[in-house]
């Protein structure tokens, strides 16, 4: 449900700006060659436009503007943090770690301390996603709920 909310929020953002596209469901990101290291984050946003016909259906070596990981109950924190470090080392400028249990988003950027936001705060796109702002609570809302 949280991944669906993330995808919807980011899809709306890209449509309003007429720029970029969102890929949910473990899109394969090639992080390293020889041996190949491919990771499948929960949601990625590419802020550059691209025609559907020009995309590789298997995986991409393009760097997304945003990677979103949503913690599942069986995720190990250490393993998740290693994945985030890999994304940042590959050049991904912005990574969100969403924790449904704590109802929080931890924002990771290269060479910056992580920023933890609770459901009463607002997450922004910094300079990576211009003019993006959203209440953290929006990521956890159910259709019958109101924020």
Secondary structure, 3 states (H helix, E strand, C coil): CHHHHHHHHHHHHHHHHCCCEEEEEEEEEEEECCCCEEEEEEEEEECCCCCHHHCCCCEECCCCCEEEEECCCCCCHHHHHHHHHHHHHHCCCEEEEEECCCCEEEEECCCCCCEEEECCCEEECCCCCCCCEEEHHHHHCCCCCCC
